[in-house]
Amino acid sequence: MSRHERCLPTDIDADTLSQRLTPHQISAGRRPWLLTRDFGLVWWSQLLSQVADGVSKLALLWFVYSVTGSPFKTTIIGVLQTVPPILFSPLIGVSVDRFPKKAILIGSDVARAILIGVIPCLISVERFTVESLYVLVFLNGIATAMFVPTLSSSVPFMVARPQFTAANALLQSTTSIGIIIGPALSGLGIAFSSSQDVLCINAVTYLASAACLIPIRVVSVPAVLRTDHPIKAVVRELMDGMRYAFAHRGILLVILMASLYTFAAGAFTTLFPVFGRKLLDLGPVEIGYLWSWLGVGLLAVSMGLIRLTTWEMPQRIVAISVSSIIGGAALCGLMWTKDLVAASLLVGIIGMGLGAWTPIAWGLIQEISPAHIVGRLMAIYTAIATAASMLGMTAIGWIIEASNEQMGLIGIGIVLFIMAAVAAWFREQVVKAH
């Protein structure tokens, strides 16, 4: 080791994790549910966090749409949440790989509690304007931008490699439950009180999420860290991550498919209140109920992926292709129905179509990547995917403004069909490579 280098504790490499787990953790790792003690605590934290996100998202979108009446202005909420990962991903990726993941996760939850809960409580009704909400949403987006890559890059340090897809599916199950419970609670709160009151009360949920993370333990080993100029070190580490991401064909293809997925998913979820109100003439309670069915579909797929965690890579990619076709077909079918029951069934199928992507994609990156740069790769993944999401929200919002809601749904469906085709091609490349 040169005099310009020193050893500092950092997260353990995923390849040695199974050798350093305690007997209790190894035993727990054989279970199909919650896998290890620390992962179980993270799962409960994520469950509370996702419920809070579900409550907040509908309250935010409903507030803006009810005040402005503009689908395009409503998409600004989604855009402001996607800008921070794009702007700050270089620093986020390096920070996630350098600093304790536990501290980042707890800090992100506390920040979201303050920004989307405590602050709205302190602003009077007269001053709680759309513009002030936009500022809070942007700052909240920064906290979320730190949280997502930290969470995904923590998985290799808590479970063994064969459990990556199962762990990611379990994390997505919390998203599903959050979508099922959060919007329904939010819709009831809006109907009986106001969007601002819903946001205030929701701060407690984020704080409870942070409290669940306090007992977790992260196994560490010494790692080499250079002590040259901090800016040079950050730039070098960032370039290392970017070179790996764009030079590795598998990582690059996953990122490109993520762009198609988030283009479609971001547009659909952000404009969901618009589709519900315009196509089905629903109020906030009914929209919350309908949104919950999206979570039902996601949950069904997540539970299935837990059992299919041992699938080989080509099989998992086929699952992405098939689920994209199913989701695209259901989206196109949604524009033909006026019946709430039929719409609920279709939204559940859309949730199933969208649900296969994230657990499989995260698992692929975690398997392919060296553990010490997973944070940077996930930050790059998140930045590009969120840029595509922002483009999707803006483009589909503009299409609806210029045409109608049916054309917006058709556009989202077409993107999912394209993704299915790309996934099928990717699968053929993987088979040839083996």
MITOR-363474 format. One record per residue: x, y, z of N, C-alpha, C, O in turn; residue in three letters. Coordinates in steps of 0.1 Angstrom, whole numbers, plus 2048, in hexadecimal, padded with zeros to 3 digits. Each point is the difference from the previous one (the first is absolute). Example, Ala and Ser with C-alpha at 12.3 -4.5 7.8 and 13.67 -1.06 7.14 Angstrom:
// residues 2
8847C784E7F780C80080980C80080A800807ALA7F280B7F280980B8007F880B80880580B801SER
This chain:
// residues 434
8087F48007F880C80080980C800809801808MET7F48097EF80880C7FF7FD80980C7F67FE807SER81280D7FB7FE80980A7F48097FD7FC808809ARG7FE7F77EB7F58087FD7F37F88027F58057FDHIS80C7F08097F47F78027FF7FD80F80B7FF807GLU7E97FE7FD7FE7FB80E7F47F78007F97FF7F7ARG8067FA8147F57F68027F580680880380580BCYS7F17FA7F17F48048077F67F67FF7FF7F87F6LEU7F88068147F67F67FF7F58047F67FD80C7FFPRO7FF7EA7FA7F58037F67F87F37FF8027F6807THR7F380A7F17F77F57FF8077F47FA8098017F7ASP7F47F380E8067F47FB7FD7FD7F27F58037FBILE8147F77FD7FD7FC7F37F67F48008017F8809ASP7F68097ED7F57F68008067F17FE7F97F7805ALA8128087F58057F27FE8057FA80D8007F3800ASP80381580A8047FA80D7F580080A8027FC80BTHR7F38097F27F58028097FC7F38077FF7FF80CLEU7FF7F77EB7FB7F380580A7F980A7FC7F8808SER81180C7F680A7FA80980080780E8067FB809GLN7F48117F880280880C7F280180780080780BARG7F67F37F07F38018078017F780C8077F6801LEU7F180F80A8007F880C7F77F37FD7F88007F7THR8097F68117F87F47FF7F18048007F87FA7F8PRO80480F8107F28058007FC8067F37F57FD7FBHIS81480B7FF7FD8067F37FF7F67F57F88007F7GLN8117F680A8007F67F57F47F88017FA7FD7F6ILE8027FF8167F37F98027F58087FB7F77FB7F9SER80881280A7F58087FC8018027F17F58017F9ALA8177FF8018018017F17FA7F57F87FD8027F5GLY8017F28127F97F57F97F18027FF7F97F97F8ARG8028108107F18028007FC8087F48088097FCARG7ED7F47FE7FC8087F57FA80E8037FE8087F8PRO8007FA8157F980D80480A8088098047FC80BTRP7FF8107F180880A80780F7FC801808808805LEU7FC7EC7F880E7FC7FD80980280B8057F5805LEU7FE81680080A80280C7FA80A8097F68077FDTHR80F7FA80F7FB80980B80180F7FB7F6807800ARG8167FD7FB80180E7FB7F78037F57FB80B7FFASP8047EC7F77F88027F57F18018047F98087FBPHE8047F080F7F28018067FD80E8057F58057FEGLY8148018097FE80D8067FF80A7F57F8809800LEU8107F67F57FF8097F57F37FE7F97FA80A7FBVAL8017E98047F37FE7FA7F58078077F88077FATRP8087F88137F58078088018107FE7F68077FFTRP8177FD80180280F7FE7FB8047F27F980A7FFSER80A7EE7F77FB8037F37F18007FF7FA8087F9GLN8007EE80E7F17FF8007FA80D8057F78067F9LEU80E8008127FB80C80580380C7F77F78087FDLEU8157F87FD80480B7F77F78007F47FC80A7FBSER8017EA7FF7F87FF7F47F28048027F98067F8GLN8017F68147F380580380080F8017F68067FBVAL81480080B80180E8018018077F27FA80A7FEALA80E7EF7FA8018057F27F38007F97FC8097F8ASP7FC7EC80A7F37FE7F97F680B8057F98057F8GLY8087FE8157F780A80580480E7FA7F78077FCVAL8167FC80580480D7FB7FE8027F17FC80B7FCSER8067EB7FC8008027F27F28047FB7FF8097F8LYS7F77F080D7F28047FC7FC80D8057FA8087F9LEU80A7FB8147FD80D80680780B7F87F980B7FDALA8137F47FF80780A7F87FA8027F27FD80B7FCLEU8007EA7FD7FB8017F37F28058007FC8097F8LEU7FC7F38127F280580180080F8037F78077FBTRP8127FD80E80080E8038038097F47F980A7FEPHE8117F27FA8048087F57F58007F57FC80A7FAVAL7FE7EA8047F67FF7F57F38078047FA8067F7TYR8027F98167F480780480180F8007F78077FDSER8167FE80580280F8008018057F27FB80B7FCVAL80D7EE7FB8038057F37F77FA7F57FD8077F6THR7FD7ED80C7F87FA7F58087FC7F47FA7FE7F5GLY81380280C8097FD7F48087F38018077FF80ASER7F67F87ED8097F380080F8037FF8087FA806PRO7FB8107F180E8037FE80680680D80C7FC803PHE7ED80D80480680580C8017F580B809801809LYS7EE7F67F68007F580A80D7F87FE8067FB80ATHR7FE8037EA80D7F87FD80C80780680A7FA801THR7F581380280C8078068047FA80D80C7FF803ILE7EA7FB8048037F980D80A7F57FD80A7FE806ILE7F27FA7F08097F57FC80D8047FB80A7FA803GLY7F68117F580D8057FA80980480B80C7FD800VAL7EF80B80A80880580B8067F480880B802806LEU7EE7F37FB8057F580780B7F87F88087F9806GLN7F88097ED80A7F97F880C8087FC80B7FB7FCTHR7F581280680B8097FD80C7FD80980B7FF7FBVAL7F380081380C7FE8098097F57FC80C801800PRO7EE7F37FD8097F57FD8098027F380B7FC7FFPRO7EF80C7F88078047F480B80A80380C7FE7FBILE7F180C80D80A80A80380B7FC80980C8037FFLEU7F07F580B80A7FD80B8057F18008077FC809PHE7F67FC7ED8047F280080F7FE8018047F6807SER8058137F480E7FD80280480080F8067F7804PRO7F581380380380180E7F97F58088057FB80ALEU7EF8027F27F87F68078077F37FF8017F980AILE8038037EA8067F37FE80D7FE8088027F6807GLY8068147F980D7FF8087FD80080F8067F9807VAL7F080F7FD7FC80180E7FB7F28058047FC80BSER7F47FE7ED7FA7F380480B7F58027FF7F8809VAL80B8097EE80B7F680180A80480B8077F7806ASP7FA8157FE80A80580A7FA7FF80E8087FC809ARG7EC8097F97FB80280E7F77F58057FA7F87F7PHE8038078167F87F58057F28017FA7F980A801PRO8027EB7FA7F38007F97F580180B7F68067FDLYS80C7F580F7F680180A7FD80F8037F5804801LYS8168048007FE80E8037F88087F57F8808802ALA80C7F47F27F98067F47F17FD8007F88087FDILE8057EB8057F27FC8007F880780B7F58057FELEU8107FC80E7F980680B7FF80F7FE7F5806802ILE8168007F97FF80F7FD7F68037F57F980A801GLY8067EE7F57F68027F57F28008067F88087FCSER8057EE80C7F27FF8067FD80C8087F5805800ASP8147FF8097FE80C8087FE80C7F87F7808803VAL8117FA7F37FF80B7F77F28017F97FA80A7FFALA8017EA7FD7F38007F97F580380A7F68067FDARG80B7F580F7F680380B7FF80F8027F5806801ALA8178017FF80080E8027FA8087F47F8809802ILE80D7F37F27FC8087F47F17FE7FC7FA80A7FDLEU8027EA8047F27FD7FB7F67FE80B7F47FE7FEILE81180380F7F77FF80B80080C8097F6807802GLY8157FB80580180B80A7FE80E7FA7F9808805VAL80E7FB7F080080D7FA7F28047FB7FB80B803ILE7FD7EC7F67F28037FC7F880380D7F68087FFPRO80D7F280C7F880380C80380F8057F7806806CYS8157FF7F780380D8057FC80B7F780180C803LEU7FB7F17F17FC80A7F67F18028017F97F6800ILE8038178007F28028017F97FD7F38067FE7F6SER7ED80080B7F87FC7F480180A7F58017FC7F4VAL80081180F80180A7F680D8007F98018047F4GLU80A7F881380D8007FA8057F37FA80A7FF7FAARG7ED7F78088037F27FB7FC8007F17F67FA7FDPHE81280C7FB7FD8017F28077F57F88087F8805THR7F48077EE8067F67F780F8027FF8087F7800VAL7FC8167FF80E8037FF8087FC80C80B7FA7FFGLU7F080880D8077FC80C8017F180180A7FA804SER7EB7FF7F78007F280080B7FA7F68077F6802LEU7FB8117F380A7FC7F680E8008068087F77FETYR7FB81480A80D8008078027F580980A7F9800VAL7EC8048088017F48098017F37F98087F8804LEU7F18067F18017F47F880E7FF7FA8067F4800VAL8008167FC80E8007FA80A7FB80B8087F87FEPHE7F780E80E8097FD80B7FD7F180480A7F9803LEU7EA8037FD7FC7F28038067F77F68047F5803ASN7FD80F7F18067F87F580E7FE8028067F57FDGLY80181580980E7FE8038027F580B8097F77FEILE7EF80980C8007F580A7FD7F37FB8077F6803ALA7EF8097F47FD7F37FA80B7FC7F68037F47FFTHR8038157FA80B7FD7F780C7F98088077F87FAALA7FB80C81280A7F98097FB7F38048087F6801MET7EC8088027FA7F48068017F47F78047F6803PHE7F780C7F07FE7F57F780D7F97FD8007F3802VAL80B8137F980C7F97FD8067FA80D8077F57FFPRO7F781180C8067FB80D7F97F38038067F6804THR7ED80A7FB7F87F48038047F47F78027F5805LEU7FE80E7EE8037F57F780F7FB8018027F47FFSER80781580480E7FC8028027F980D80B7FB802SER7EC8068078017FA80D7FD7F18008057F8808SER7F38037EE7FC7F37FF80C7F68007FF7F6808VAL80C80C7F080B7F68018077FF80D8077F6802PRO7F68148078077FF80D7F77FA80B8047FF80CPHE7F07FD7F07F77FA80A7FB7F27FD7FC7F8809MET8058047EA7FC7F37FC80A7FA7F78098077FAVAL7F77EB8048097F97F87FC8027F17F58037FDALA8157FB7FA7FD8037F27F47F87FA7F98077F8ARG8057ED80B7F47F97FA7F38068047F57FD7FBPRO80B80C8107F48058057FD80F7FB7F6806804GLN8127FF7F37FF80E7FB7F28037FB7F9809804PHE8037EE7F27F38037FA7F47FF80A7F7808800THR80A7EE8097F67FF80B80080C8097F5805803ALA81780080080080C8097FA80C7F97F9807806ALA80B7FA7ED7FA80C7F97F17FE7FE7F980A800ASN8027EA7FE7F27FE7FF7F980380D7F5806800ALA8117F680C7FB80480C7FF80F8037F6805805LEU8158027F67FF80F8017F58057F77FA80A804LEU8047F17F17F68047F77F27FD8067F68077FEGLN8097EE80A7F37FD8067FC80B80A7F4803802SER8168048047FD80C8087FA80B7F87F7807804THR80F7FB7F07FA80A7F77F27FC7FC7F7809800THR8067EB7FE7F37FB7FD7F680380B7F58057FESER80F7F780E7F780280C7FE80F8027F5805803ILE8168037FB7FF80F8017F68057F67F8809803GLY8087F27F17F68057F67F27FC8037F78077FEILE8087ED8087F27FB8047FB80880B7F4805800ILE8147FD80B7FB80780C80180F7FF7F6807803ILE8157FE7F880380F8007F68087F97FA809807GLY8037F57EC7F68087F97F27FF8067F980A800PRO8037EA8057F37FF8067FF80980C7F6807802ALA8147F880780080980C80080E7FC7F9809806LEU80F7FB7F080180D7FB7F38057FB7FC80B803SER7FE7ED7F57F38047FA7F580380A7F9809800GLY8077EE80B7F680280B80480D8077F7808804LEU8167FA7FF80480C8077FD80D7F87FB80A806GLY8077F67ED7FC80C7F87F18028007FC80C801ILE7FD7E97FE7F18027FF7FA80680D7F7808800ALA80F7F480C7FB80480D80780C8067FB806809PHE8117FD7F180780B8068068097F47F98077F9SER8147F88058078077F580D7FA7FD8057F8808SER80080B7ED80D7FB7FC80B80480A8097F8803SER7F781480180A80580A7FF7F880D80B7FD805GLN7EA8008007FF7F980C8057F27FF8077FA809ASP7F68007EB8057F27FD8108008018067F7805VAL8008137F480E80180080680180E80A7FA804LEU7F080E80580480380D8007F380880A7FC807CYS7EB7FD7F97FF7F380880A7F67FB8057F8808ILE7FE8087EB8087F67FA80F8008058077F77FEASN7FD81580880E8018048037F580A80C7FB801ALA7EB8018078027F680B8047F27F98097F9806VAL7F28047EF8037F47F980F7FF7FC8067F6801THR7FE8167F980F8007FC8097FF80C80A7F97FFTYR7F280D80C8087FF80C8017F280680A7FB805LEU7EA7FE7FA8007F28058097F77F78067F7804ALA7FA80D7EF8097F87F680E8028048087F6800SER7FC81680480E8038048047F880D80B7FB801ALA7EB8048088027FA80D8037F17FE8087FA807ALA7F28007EE8027F17FE80E7FD7FB8057F5802CYS8028157F980E7FE7FB80B80280A80B7FC7FELEU7F180980E80A80380A8077F380580C800802ILE7ED7F47FF8077F48058087F97F68087F7803PRO7F780C7F08077F87F680F80080180680B805ILE8017EB7F780E7FF8018067FD7F27FA7F87F9ARG81080F8038077FE7F380D7FA802809807807VAL7FA7ED7F480D7FA80280A8087F87FD8047F4VAL80F7FE81180A8087F980E7F98008037F8809SER80580C7ED80E7FB7FF80880C7FC7FB8097FBVAL8127F780880980B7FC8008007F18007F67F9PRO8018178018018027F280980B7FD802809809ALA8057F77EC80980B7FC7F980C7FB7F77FF7F8VAL80D80C80E7FA80D7FC80B80A7FE80780380ALEU7FA8037EB80B80A7FD7FD80D8087F5804802ARG8168038027FF80C80880480C7F880480A806THR7FC7F67EC80480B7F87F580A8017F67FF807ASP80B80C7F17F680B8007F27FA7FF7FD7F87F7HIS7FA80D8127F27FA8007F98017F27F97F77FCPRO8098157FD7F98017F38057F67F67F87FA7F9ILE8158058078067F67F77FC7F28037FD7F87F7LYS8028058167FB7F28047F27FE7FB7FD7F57FCALA7FA8158067F27FE7FC7FF7FF7F17F97F77FCVAL80F8117FD7FF7FF7F18057F27FC7FA7FA7F7VAL81180180F8067F37FC7F67F58037FD7F77F7ARG7FD80A8147F67F58047F48017F77FA7F57FCGLU8018178017F58017F78037FB7F27F87F87FALEU81480B8018047FB7F28017F18007FD7F97F6MET8088018158017F28017F27F97FE7FF7F67F9ASP7F781080E7F37FB7FF7FA8017F27FA7F77FBGLY8088157FF7FB8037F38067F77F57FA7FB7F7MET81380380B8077F77F67FB7F28017FE7F97F6ARG8008028167FA7F38027F27FF7FA7FD7F67F9TYR7FB81480A7F27FF7FC7FF8007F07F87F97FBALA81080F7FF7FE8027F18097F67F87FE7FF7F4PHE80C7FB8138087F67F97FB7F28018027F87F8ALA7F68068137FA7F28027F37FF7F97F7808803HIS8087F07F37F57FF7F77F37FD8087F58057FDARG80C7F180C7F47FC8087FB80C8087F4802800GLY8148058077FC80C8087FA80A7F77F5806803ILE8117FD7F27FB80A7F77F27FD7FA7F7808800LEU8077EB7FD7F37FC7FB7F580180B7F58037FDLEU80F7F980F7F680280B7FC80E8027F5803802VAL8158067FD7FD80E8017F78057F57F7808802ILE80C7F47F27F88047F57F17FB8017F78077FDLEU8077ED8077F37FB8037F980780B7F4802800MET81480280A7FA80780B7FB80E7FB7F6804806ALA8108017F07FB80D7FB7F27FE7FA7F8809801SER8067EC7F77F37FE7FA7F67FD80B7F5805800LEU80F7F380A7F77FD80B7FB80D8077F4802802TYR8168068037FC80C8087F980A7F77F8808806THR80B7F97ED7F88097F87F17FD8017F8809802PHE8057EA7FD7F27FC8007FA80080E7F6806802ALA8117F48087FB80080E7FF80D8067F6803807ALA8148067F77FF80D8057F58087FB7F9807808GLY8047F87EB7F58087FA7F37FA8057F7808804ALA8077EB7FD7F47FB8057FD80380E7F4804803PHE8157FA8067FE80380E7FE80E8037F7804809THR8108057F17FF80E8027F28067FB7FA808807THR8027F37EE7F38047FA7F47F88047F68017FBLEU80D7F680F7F57F78047F38078047F57FD7FCPHE80C80E80D7F48078037F98067F47F4802801PRO8148027F57FA8067F47F87F67F97F48027FCVAL8127F28027F87F57F97F47FC8087F57FE7FAPHE80C8018137F47FC8087F580B8007F57FC7FFGLY80F8108017F680B8017FA8027F27F38027FFARG8157FE7F77FA8037F27FA7F47F97F58017FALYS8117F38077FA7F47F97F57FA8087F77FA7FALEU80A8068147F67F98087F88098097F77FB806LEU80C8127F97F88098088007FD80F7F67FF806ASP8167FE8008027FC80E80480B80880680A7FCLEU7F67F681180580980A80C7FA8078057F67FDGLY80181180E80C7FC8067FF7F280780A7F9800PRO7EA8048067FF7F38078017F57F68077F6802VAL7F180C7F28007F57F680E7FF7F98047F57FDGLU80281680180E7FF7FA80A7FA8098087F87FCILE7F780A8118087F980A7FE7F18008097F9801GLY7EA8047FE7FC7F17FF8067FA7F38067F5801TYR7F88127F48057FB7F380F7FF8008067F67FBLEU80181480B80F7FF8018047F480880B7FA7FETRP7ED80380C8047F48098017F47F78087F7804SER7F08077F28007F47F880D8007F88057F57FCTRP80281680180D7FF7FA80A7F98098087F97FCLEU7F680B8118097F980A7FD7F18028097F8802GLY7EA8047FC7FD7F28018077F87F58057F6802VAL7FB8107F28077F97F580F8008028067F57FEGLY80081580780E8008048047F680A80A7F9800LEU7ED80680A8027F780B8007F17FB8087F8805LEU7EE8057F37FF7F37FA80D7FC7F98047F4802ALA8018157F680C7FC7F980C7FF8098097F77FEVAL7F881280C80B80080A8007F280780B7FA802SER7EA8028027FF7F38078047F47F78077F7805MET7F680A7EE8047F67F780F8007FE8067F57FFGLY80081780080E8017FE8087FB80C80C7FB7FELEU7EF80580E8077FB80B8027F17FE80B7FB804ILE7EC7FE7F78017F27FD8087FC7F48057F57FFARG7FD8157F88077FD7F480E8078008068027F6LEU7FF80081680D80780180C7F87FA80A8057FDTHR7F47ED80280B7F87FA7FF7FF7F18097F97FATHR7EE80E8008007FF7F180D8057FA80680A805TRP7FE7F07F080B8057F97FD80D7F97F58047FEGLU8168047FF7FE80D7FA7F78007F47F78097FFMET80B7EE7F77F78017F47F17FE8047F78077FAPRO8067F18107F27FE8047FB80D8067F48037FEGLN81480380A7FB80D8067FE80B7F67F7808802ARG8117F87F47FE80A7F57F37FD7F87F98097FCILE8047EA8027F47FD7FA7F48058087F68047FBVAL80B7FA8127F58058097FE80F7FE7F4805800ALA8178037FE7FE80E7FD7F98037F37F7808800ILE80C7F07F67FA8027F37F17FD8007F88077FBSER8057EE80C7F27FB8007F880A8097F48047FCVAL81180180F7F98098097FE80D7F97F5807802SER8147FE7F67FF80C7F97F48007F67F98097FESER8067EB7FB7F57FE7F67F38018077F68067FCILE8097F38107F47FF8077FC80E8057F48057FFILE8168038067FD80D8057FB80A7F57F7808802GLY8107F77F27FC8087F57F27FD7FB7F980A7FDGLY8047EA8027F27FC7FC7F580580A7F68057FBALA80D7FA8127F680580A7FF80F7FF7F5805802ALA8168027FC7FF80E7FE7F78047F57F8809801LEU8097F17F47F88037F47F17FC8037F78077FBCYS8077EF80D7F37FC8037F980980A7F4802800GLY8148058087FA80980A7F880C7FA7F7805806LEU80D7FF7EE7F980C7FA7F27FC7FA7F98097FCMET8047EA8047F37FC7FB7F57FE80A7F57FE7FDTRP80F8028107F67FD80A7FC80C808808809802THR7EC7F78037FA80A8097FC7FA80D7FC807809LYS8067EC7F87FB7F980C80C7FF80A80B7FC7FDASP7F280881080A80080A8067F280380C7FF802LEU7EC7F77FE8047F280280A7FC7F580B7FA803VAL7F18087F18087FC7F580D80880080B7FA7FDALA7F481380680C80880180A7FB80B80C8017FEALA7EE7FB80D8087FB80B8087F47FC80C7FE803SER7ED7F97F68077F47FB80B8037F680B7FB801LEU7F280E7F680B8047F680C80780780B7FE7FDLEU7F280B80D80B8068078087F680880C801801VAL7ED7F58058087F58068097F97F680B7FC804GLY7F08017F08087FA7F680C8097FC80B7FB7FDILE7F281280280B8097FD80B7FF80B80C8017FDILE7EF7FF80F80A7FE80B8087F47FF80C800803GLY7EE7F57F98077F37FD80A8027F580C7FB800MET7F080C7F58098037F580C80880480B7FE7FAGLY7F380C80E80B8088048097FA80B80B805803LEU7F07F18048067FB80C80C7F87FF8087FE809GLY7FA7FC7EB80C7F77FF80D8077FE80A7FA803ALA7F58127F880D8077FC80980380C80C7FB7FFTRP7F180C80B80980580A8077F580780D800801THR7ED7F68058077F580780A7F97F780B7FD804PRO7F18007EF8097F97F780C80A7FC80B7FB800ILE7F28117FD80A8097FB80B80380B80C8007FEALA7EF80380F80980280B8087F480280C801803TRP7EE7F37FC8087F380280A7FF7F680B7FB803GLY7F38087F180A7FF7F580C80980380B7FB7FFLEU7F281180580B80A8038087FB80C80C800800ILE7ED7FB80A8077FC80C8087F37FE80B7FF806GLN7F17F97F18077F47FC80C8037F880B7FA802GLU7F480F7F480A8027F680B80980680C7FF7FCILE7F080A80D80980B8048097FC80C7FB7F9809SER81180C7F88087FF80C7F980880B7FB80B7FEPRO8057EF80E7F880680B80480E8047F8808804ALA8157FB7FA80580D8057FC80C7F680280C804HIS7F87F17F17FB80B7F77F17FF7FD7FB8077F7ILE7FE7F08107F27FF7FD7F980D8037F68037F8VAL80E8048127F980D80280180A7F57F78067FCGLY8157FA7FE8028097F47F87FB7F47FA8087F9ARG8067EB8057F97FB7F57F18028017F98037F7LEU8027FB8167F18038027FD80E7FF7F58047FCMET8148058087FE80F7FE7FF8037F17F78087FCALA8127F27FC7FF8037F27F47FA7FA7F98077F8ILE8037ED80C7F47FA7FC7F48098037F78027F8TYR8098028147F480980580080D7F87F58057FDTHR81680180180180D7F97FA7FF7F27F88087FCALA80D7EE7FC7FB7FE7F37F17FC7FF7F88047F8ILE8057F38127F27FB8007F680C8047F58017FAALA80F80780F7F880B8047FF80B7F67F68077FETHR8157FB7FA7FF8097F57F67FB7F67F88087FAALA8077EB8037F67FA7F77F28028067F78027F9ALA8087FC8147F38028077FB80E7FE7F58027FDSER8148088057FD80E7FE7FB8027F27F68087FDMET8117F37F97FD8017F27F27FA7FE7F88067F9LEU8067EE80D7F37FA7FE7F48088067F68017F9GLY80C8048137F58088067FD80C7F87F58047FEMET8168037FD7FE80C7F87FA7FD7F37F78077FBTHR80E7EF7FE7FB7FD7F27F17FB8017F88057F8ALA8057F28117F37FB8017F680B8057F58017FBILE81080780E7F880B8057FD80A7F47F48057FFGLY8167FD7F97FD8097F47F77FA7F67F78067FATRP80A7EC8047F77F97F77F28028057F78027F8ILE8077FC8157F28018057FB80E7FE7F48027FDILE8148088067FC80E7FE7FC8037F27F68077FDGLU8127F37F97FE8037F27F57F77FA7FA8047F6ALA8047F18107F67F67FA7F67FC80B7F7807802SER80B7ED8047F77FC80A8077F580880B7FC7FDASN7EE80080E8067F68098027F27F98097F9804GLU7EE8047F38017F37F980D7FF7F88077F6800GLN7FD8157FA80D8007F980C7FF80980A7FA7FDMET7F480B80F80B7FF80A8027F280480B7FB801GLY7EA7FD8018017F28048067F87F48087F7803LEU7F480C7F18067F97F580F8027FF8077F67FDILE7FD81680580E8037FF8087F880B80B7FB7FDGLY7F080580F8077F880A8007F17FD80A7FA802ILE7EB8017F98007F27FC80A7FD7F58067F5800GLY7FB8137F680A7FE7F580E7FF8068087F87FBILE7FC81180E80D7FF8068027F380780B7FA7FFVAL7EB8008088027F38068027F57F68077F7803LEU7F280A7F28027F67F580E8017FB8067F57FDPHE7FF81780180E8017FC80A7FA80A80A7F97FCILE7F38098118097FB80A7FF7F07FF80B7FA802MET7EA8017FC7FF7F17FF8097FB7F48067F6802ALA7FA8117F38087FC7F580F8018038087F77FDALA7FC81480A80E8018048047F580A80B7FB7FEVAL7EC80280B8047F580A8017F37F98097F8803ALA7EF8057F38017F47F880D7FF7F98067F57FFALA7FE8167FB80D8017F980C7FE80A8097F97FDTRP7F680D80F80A7FF80A8017F180580B7FB802PHE7EA7FE7FF8007F28048087F87F68087F7804ARG7F680C7EF8077F87F58108038028087F77FEGLU7FB81580580F8038018067F980C80B7FB800GLN7ED80480B8057F980C8027F17FD80A7FA804VAL7EC8007F58017F27FC80C7FE7F88077F6802VAL7FC8127F480B7FF7F780D80180880A7F97FDLYS7F781080C80C8028088037F480980C7FE803ALA7EA7FB8008037F48098027F37F78027F5805HIS
